[in-house]
């Protein structure tokens, strides 16, 4: 027993406490913004945050808060509040939990700080447009919509001009709300830090190429928060440097994320936030490590389009060509590359009823992976936040059968 406890303690991530402290301070700063004279903007997770950082506006992410709601198992109750107003249960559970949370100042941190403005970018889905319109009316505040054309295969010149023009409109919007000129010198520094932060995050994820892997995708789901909420800050750089050093140290010492890694798996789609621990332990009981995922890598997937020396121009393409704003054929290429890169034995897909753009092409991706790589795949159906939709017994049966297929194939 003592040996098991020591082994478990050895595998604990030392950076986790520092991460919690940073996020706690971040939310305290946002909640006390009225006392410090700072403005707060709610922004979609795929939205261009760097101009906000450059203008000293505190960015707050309802989706990140939704993940916290899900992890705290409060999603079902808050989604019900939105449904009582007439919102369909088929709508994104991030949106429903956020709308429900606003009504009662609920959730694990007593609700989000009241926003001074809303920034909505539709590069992740179309739901955000109506979701943010609802909140703009509720809080009676200005809303800026950053529209990114869908990139089925290419980023056309017309799209490039269209999106770049909106960046100027965006900075003008911020000048109007903040009552000061946009700082073009500051955005250069913020852009440099943003690119460096994304590079460091990719290096952290790449440590999972090692066998055994020093981390799981469930760890990545946790450590993702900074590259989302504080992208473009020195604090993010410092944290990910330390995290990378920790991961490399674990590799050098042979510290594995799970006790006996025999099988390596790839996860697709958002996490099932309220069942992360259960899923992690369930797969680990089969000696299976989920070493990578398409979700956390999306925050550095457009790095090849970013130029820190010409950040505002390159930002237009980077934010347009993110994972959820490309065609299924392009997604397939990315998934196939990840199968090879992380040398996985199986593919786990979360068919997420909350996120239609992420889920609708999954059967095409599944067929392509089976055809090209010949590895087994598993589909788990659920919502990312609303725990009422999850069947533990059904999911457990599917995982057991899936792992048996992998064992027979190996």
Phi, psi and omega in degrees: 000316180297321179296320179296318180296320179294320180295319179295317179296322180298324182277353179297143178278119181291334182284350186298317181296317179300321178298314180297320180296318180297315181292325177297313179297323179299314181288326176297316179299319180293320182287339179254017183301326180298330180279335183260355179084006178275156177259153181242133175239129168276135184221144177292154188298331179266008184282155179286102186274337188304319176300327176294315179300319181295332180264009178062032175265139180275117178277134177234138187245107176303328179293320177297320176295323177299322177297319177296320177299315180297314181297331179273002180058039178249003186295315183302314181297316182287325176297323178299323179298319178291321180295329177296336177275355178109002178283134184292146176291349177276349180287152177318129182288339170297313181296313181297316181292325179292314179297316178296322180295320181298328182290328188237005187050048184264197180092176186291341180240022177070033179089160178277157176296145180299130182278153172265342181199163177235136177240116185241123177241126186270023178284352178256327178185173177270341181302324184301331181299308180287323178302312183285333173296318177301313182288329177296321177290319183297314182268352180055058183226162181289147181234131173247128179253122179258108189263122180244117177300147180288135181256091180297316179223312186238166176253094187294157179300323180297319178294319180302313179294318182298313182289321180298322178298324180293333177297319176295322177294322179297311180295326176294320176301315180296321177300318180294317182287321184274342179071031177207163182286148178290135184268098183288334176288320181294321183295331177296316180291317178298319178298318178298316180293324178297312180297316180296320179298318178294322178296316179295319179298319178297321179295323176299311180298326183290343178295341178287354174291338180290153177238118358286160181285139179281350182211162175248169176294336177293325172294318180297322178302321181288311186282354179296332193310321185290321181289341175275306190276328187234030178298132181096013179241155178293328180301320178294318178301310183299318182294313183290333172296315179294319180296319178297318178298319178296316181296318178294325176295321178295320177298314182298325182270356180073027179276116183266155180291324175238158188301315187225080183289114176243330183233141182242131187234155177246133180257141176239138176091180182292161177291159166267091196302324185278357179230022181300311182297315181297314180296318179301313182290324180295312179294321179298328179295340176262011183062031181251131179246122174280100192272342184204167180203158181281342186283303184291333179285347180295336182279003172222008182290336180261014181304325183295345179262349185271137177232111183295339179274352177215060196293312184300318179293312183289334178300325180302314180286320181301317181280343178275327186259036177281169191305318184278357182248025178235163181289164182299322179299322178291321177299318180302316179302316181296315181296316179298321177297321180290324177303316180287314185302316184261003175051062186266155181259347183199164187231119180252123183244125174271105176281097194265106182297341179280337188233089184296314181300329182279336190253333189295331181265008189294325181292327175293317179296318179301313180297320180294318180295318179294321181290314187276326187245343176066027179256149179295155178224156182226138175245125176249127182259133180186186166248155183282335184238325186277101186289349180295342185267356189265131175251106183294317183294318179295317180296319180298317179298318180294318180296316180300315180294320179297314181292328176295321176299317180295318180299317180294325181288326180286000000 
